[in-house]
Amino acid sequence: MCDWCMKHGAGGKWYMNAKNYSNELAEAINAREYLQEQWKAFEMVYIRRIMGITSIDLGYKLQLPIIGRLLRWSAERMIHSEGKHRNPVRADGHFGQVIPLEEAKIILGNLAAEPIIENYCMCRWMQRGIKEACCINFGLLSGVIEKLPRFIPKDTKYRLDRDEAIAHIEEHNKKGYVATVWFQPVPYINAICSCENPECGGLRLRNDFGLHTVYKGEYVAEVDPDRCQACGMCVTKCQFGVLRLVQSLKRVIVDINKCFGCGVCRHACKYDAIRLVPRENYPALRGVY
């Protein structure tokens, strides 16, 4: 995420820059109008058109030599748009990055603007018809969502204080959900989702079509061979097919090229055999997100 960290990270990670969470920034980029339009028609994001082509035909078209390149260019331009006339119904300028639990807790405990709410995940609803409250939104976006009843959980508390939000993100992590932080629109940050693959719309576009709707995290997993007991619990939690139990070696190995750096696997390990290390520790992964 070098480009975005240079532009919006004040020399560090873009999602650790307190300015990107501020109400002043939201007002400066007219985020309220954008979010109102985006969320009242949020379901349309799943059928948005790129150069007139819907996601149903996108996979095939992206394989074509010339049309595929034009489509990819157009899609990436929409996803990363910082222009004044971004189309909210297409979710222009709306993308995210995987983060580990520790950083999600720092954001919710210190950086996220209040109020903080937890609402239904539209990805799960659109893909599986299941309403599960696991999207944590904050700042100006909270007020927008609260006016749209279909997103608000019934018969449960949805406004959270900071400690409650942290407790909820920890529970989602234990389930194996991956934390992702989101521009909406860039450079304003107002959401941490607990995502599942392939239900997550962002992860699906990334994994199926190679579009950078969700970037890999700043870390990759490493397994300590002396601690690993080859129980395989971490393998069952990994959503990206990164971990493999090798019986002949009696340990788990990591495909670092596939790793998203979410760290969920660590919490499934009873032997403290997995840790996260900076992606840049591996020369081949530097700048590869």
C-alpha positions as CSV (number, residue, x, y, z in Angstrom):
1,M,0.0,0.0,0.0
2,C,3.0,2.3,-0.5
3,D,1.1,4.7,-2.8
4,W,-1.8,5.2,-0.4
5,C,0.5,5.4,2.7
6,M,2.5,8.2,1.0
7,K,-0.6,10.1,0.0
8,H,-2.7,9.6,3.1
9,G,-0.6,8.0,5.8
10,A,1.5,10.9,6.9
11,G,4.6,8.7,6.4
12,G,3.0,5.6,8.0
13,K,0.1,3.3,7.3
14,W,-2.8,5.1,5.8
15,Y,-5.3,3.7,8.3
16,M,-3.2,4.8,11.3
17,N,-3.5,8.5,10.3
18,A,-5.9,10.2,12.8
19,K,-6.7,12.9,10.2
20,N,-8.5,10.3,8.0
21,Y,-11.1,9.7,10.7
22,S,-11.9,13.3,11.4
23,N,-15.3,15.0,11.0
24,E,-13.5,18.0,9.5
25,L,-12.2,15.8,6.6
26,A,-15.7,14.3,6.1
27,E,-17.2,17.8,5.7
28,A,-14.3,19.0,3.5
29,I,-14.9,16.2,0.9
30,N,-18.7,16.3,1.3
31,A,-18.8,12.7,2.5
32,R,-22.3,13.0,3.9
33,E,-23.9,13.4,0.5
34,Y,-21.8,10.6,-1.0
35,L,-22.6,8.2,1.8
36,Q,-26.4,8.9,1.7
37,E,-26.5,8.1,-2.0
38,Q,-24.3,5.0,-1.6
39,W,-26.0,3.4,1.3
40,K,-29.6,4.1,0.2
41,A,-28.8,2.1,-2.9
42,F,-26.1,-0.2,-1.4
43,E,-27.5,-3.3,-3.0
44,M,-26.7,-1.8,-6.5
45,V,-23.0,-2.1,-5.8
46,Y,-23.3,-5.8,-6.5
47,I,-24.6,-5.3,-10.0
48,R,-22.6,-2.1,-10.8
49,R,-21.5,-1.8,-14.4
50,I,-18.0,-1.3,-15.7
51,M,-18.0,0.1,-19.2
52,G,-21.5,-1.3,-19.5
53,I,-20.6,-4.8,-18.4
54,T,-22.0,-6.3,-15.1
55,S,-20.0,-8.6,-12.8
56,I,-21.9,-11.6,-14.3
57,D,-19.8,-11.3,-17.5
58,L,-16.8,-9.6,-16.0
59,G,-14.6,-12.7,-15.5
60,Y,-14.8,-13.7,-19.2
61,K,-14.4,-10.2,-20.5
62,L,-11.3,-9.6,-18.4
63,Q,-9.5,-12.4,-20.1
64,L,-9.8,-10.8,-23.5
65,P,-6.5,-9.2,-24.7
66,I,-7.7,-5.6,-25.4
67,I,-11.1,-5.3,-23.9
68,G,-9.8,-7.0,-20.7
69,R,-7.1,-4.4,-20.3
70,L,-9.5,-1.5,-20.8
71,L,-12.0,-3.1,-18.3
72,R,-9.3,-3.5,-15.7
73,W,-8.1,0.1,-16.2
74,S,-11.7,1.4,-15.9
75,A,-12.5,-0.7,-12.8
76,E,-9.3,0.3,-11.0
77,R,-9.9,3.9,-11.8
78,M,-13.4,3.7,-10.3
79,I,-12.3,1.8,-7.2
80,H,-9.5,4.3,-6.4
81,S,-11.1,7.5,-7.6
82,E,-10.3,10.7,-5.7
83,G,-12.1,12.9,-8.1
84,K,-14.8,15.5,-7.1
85,H,-17.5,13.8,-9.1
86,R,-17.3,10.3,-7.8
87,N,-20.3,8.1,-8.4
88,P,-21.5,6.9,-5.0
89,V,-23.9,4.2,-6.4
90,R,-20.9,2.6,-8.1
91,A,-19.0,3.1,-4.8
92,D,-16.2,5.0,-6.5
93,G,-13.3,5.6,-4.1
94,H,-14.4,2.8,-1.8
95,F,-11.7,0.2,-1.1
96,G,-10.0,-1.3,2.0
97,Q,-7.2,-3.3,3.4
98,V,-6.9,-6.3,5.7
99,I,-5.6,-5.5,9.2
100,P,-4.7,-7.7,12.2
101,L,-6.8,-7.6,15.3
102,E,-4.3,-5.5,17.3
103,E,-4.6,-2.6,14.8
104,A,-8.4,-2.9,14.6
105,K,-8.4,-2.5,18.4
106,I,-6.2,0.6,18.2
107,I,-8.5,2.2,15.6
108,L,-11.7,1.4,17.6
109,G,-10.1,2.5,20.9
110,N,-8.5,5.7,19.8
111,L,-9.0,6.8,16.2
112,A,-12.5,6.0,15.1
113,A,-14.9,9.0,15.4
114,E,-18.0,8.6,17.4
115,P,-20.8,7.4,17.3
116,I,-19.8,3.8,16.7
117,I,-22.5,1.4,15.5
118,E,-22.6,-2.3,14.5
119,N,-25.0,-3.0,11.7
120,Y,-26.0,-5.9,9.4
121,C,-23.4,-7.0,6.9
122,M,-24.9,-6.5,3.4
123,C,-22.4,-8.9,1.8
124,R,-23.8,-11.8,3.8
125,W,-27.3,-10.6,3.2
126,M,-26.8,-10.4,-0.5
127,Q,-24.9,-13.6,-0.9
128,R,-26.6,-15.9,1.7
129,G,-29.8,-14.2,2.8
130,I,-28.4,-14.0,6.4
131,K,-28.6,-10.9,8.5
132,E,-25.5,-10.9,10.8
133,A,-24.4,-7.7,12.6
134,C,-20.6,-7.7,12.2
135,C,-19.9,-4.5,10.3
136,I,-18.6,-1.7,12.7
137,N,-19.1,1.8,11.3
138,F,-18.3,5.1,12.9
139,G,-18.3,8.8,12.5
140,L,-20.5,10.4,9.9
141,L,-21.4,7.1,8.4
142,S,-23.1,5.9,11.6
143,G,-25.7,8.7,11.3
144,V,-26.4,7.9,7.7
145,I,-26.9,4.2,8.4
146,E,-29.1,4.8,11.4
147,K,-31.7,6.4,9.1
148,L,-31.9,3.2,7.0
149,P,-33.8,0.6,9.1
150,R,-32.9,-2.4,6.9
151,F,-29.3,-2.2,8.1
152,I,-30.1,-1.8,11.9
153,P,-30.2,-5.0,14.1
154,K,-33.5,-5.6,15.8
155,D,-33.9,-6.3,19.5
156,T,-30.2,-5.8,20.3
157,K,-28.0,-2.9,21.2
158,Y,-26.3,-1.5,18.1
159,R,-24.7,1.7,19.4
160,L,-21.4,0.7,21.0
161,D,-18.9,2.4,23.2
162,R,-15.3,1.9,22.5
163,D,-14.8,-1.0,24.9
164,E,-17.9,-2.8,23.5
165,A,-16.7,-2.3,19.9
166,I,-13.3,-3.8,20.8
167,A,-15.0,-6.8,22.5
168,H,-17.2,-7.4,19.4
169,I,-14.2,-7.3,17.0
170,E,-12.4,-9.8,19.3
171,E,-15.5,-12.1,19.1
172,H,-15.6,-11.9,15.3
173,N,-11.9,-12.7,15.2
174,K,-12.4,-15.9,17.3
175,K,-15.0,-17.0,14.7
176,G,-12.3,-16.7,12.0
177,Y,-13.6,-13.5,10.5
178,V,-11.0,-11.2,8.9
179,A,-10.8,-7.5,9.9
180,T,-10.8,-5.0,7.0
181,V,-10.6,-1.2,7.2
182,W,-12.2,0.9,4.6
183,F,-12.0,4.2,2.8
184,Q,-15.5,5.5,2.0
185,P,-14.6,7.5,0.0
186,V,-10.9,7.9,0.0
187,P,-9.3,9.5,2.1
188,Y,-12.1,9.3,4.7
189,I,-12.2,6.1,6.9
190,N,-15.4,5.1,8.6
191,A,-15.6,1.3,8.8
192,I,-14.0,-1.9,10.0
193,C,-15.8,-5.0,8.7
194,S,-15.4,-8.6,9.9
195,C,-15.3,-10.3,6.5
196,E,-15.7,-13.8,5.3
197,N,-14.4,-15.1,2.0
198,P,-16.1,-15.5,-0.5
199,E,-19.2,-13.7,0.8
200,C,-17.3,-10.4,1.2
201,G,-18.0,-8.4,-1.9
202,G,-14.5,-6.8,-1.8
203,L,-12.7,-10.0,-1.3
204,R,-14.7,-11.7,-4.0
205,L,-13.8,-9.0,-6.6
206,R,-10.1,-9.3,-5.5
207,N,-10.0,-13.1,-5.6
208,D,-12.2,-13.8,-8.6
209,F,-11.1,-10.9,-10.8
210,G,-7.8,-9.6,-9.4
211,L,-9.2,-6.1,-8.7
212,H,-7.8,-4.2,-5.8
213,T,-11.0,-3.6,-3.9
214,V,-9.2,-5.1,-0.8
215,Y,-5.5,-5.0,-0.4
216,K,-3.4,-7.6,1.5
217,G,-2.3,-6.5,5.0
218,E,1.1,-5.1,6.0
219,Y,2.1,-8.5,7.4
220,V,2.5,-12.2,6.6
221,A,2.3,-15.2,8.9
222,E,5.3,-17.2,10.0
223,V,5.3,-20.6,11.7
224,D,7.8,-21.6,14.3
225,P,8.7,-25.2,13.5
226,D,9.9,-25.8,17.0
227,R,6.5,-24.9,18.5
228,C,4.2,-26.2,15.8
229,Q,2.5,-29.5,16.9
230,A,0.9,-30.2,13.5
231,C,-2.6,-30.1,15.0
232,G,-4.0,-28.3,11.9
233,M,-6.3,-26.0,13.8
234,C,-4.8,-22.9,12.0
235,V,-5.5,-24.5,8.6
236,T,-9.2,-24.7,9.4
237,K,-9.4,-21.0,10.2
238,C,-7.5,-19.7,7.1
239,Q,-9.9,-18.2,4.5
240,F,-7.3,-17.8,1.8
241,G,-5.7,-21.3,1.5
242,V,-2.4,-20.1,2.8
243,L,-1.6,-22.8,5.3
244,R,-1.0,-26.5,4.6
245,L,-0.4,-29.3,7.1
246,V,2.5,-31.4,5.8
247,Q,2.4,-34.7,7.6
248,S,5.9,-35.8,6.6
249,L,7.3,-32.7,8.2
250,K,4.9,-32.8,11.1
251,R,4.2,-29.1,10.8
252,V,2.3,-26.4,9.0
253,I,3.9,-24.4,6.2
254,V,2.9,-21.0,4.9
255,D,2.5,-19.9,1.3
256,I,3.6,-16.3,1.9
257,N,2.6,-15.2,-1.7
258,K,-1.0,-16.0,-0.8
259,C,-1.0,-14.6,2.7
260,F,-3.2,-11.6,3.5
261,G,-1.7,-11.0,6.9
262,C,-5.0,-11.1,8.8
263,G,-3.5,-13.1,11.7
264,V,-6.6,-15.1,12.4
265,C,-4.6,-18.3,12.3
266,R,-2.6,-17.2,15.3
267,H,-5.6,-17.3,17.6
268,A,-6.5,-20.8,16.5
269,C,-3.1,-22.0,17.6
270,K,-2.9,-23.3,21.2
271,Y,0.9,-23.6,21.0
272,D,1.7,-20.0,20.1
273,A,3.5,-21.2,17.0
274,I,2.4,-18.5,14.6
275,R,3.3,-14.8,14.5
276,L,2.9,-12.0,12.1
277,V,6.0,-10.3,10.6
278,P,6.1,-7.2,8.4
279,R,5.6,-8.0,4.7
280,E,8.7,-6.0,3.9
281,N,10.9,-8.7,5.7
282,Y,10.5,-10.7,2.5
283,P,12.2,-8.9,-0.4
284,A,9.9,-10.6,-3.0
285,L,6.8,-9.2,-1.2
286,R,7.9,-5.6,-0.8
287,G,5.3,-3.4,-2.4
288,V,3.1,-6.4,-3.4
289,Y,-0.3,-6.1,-1.9
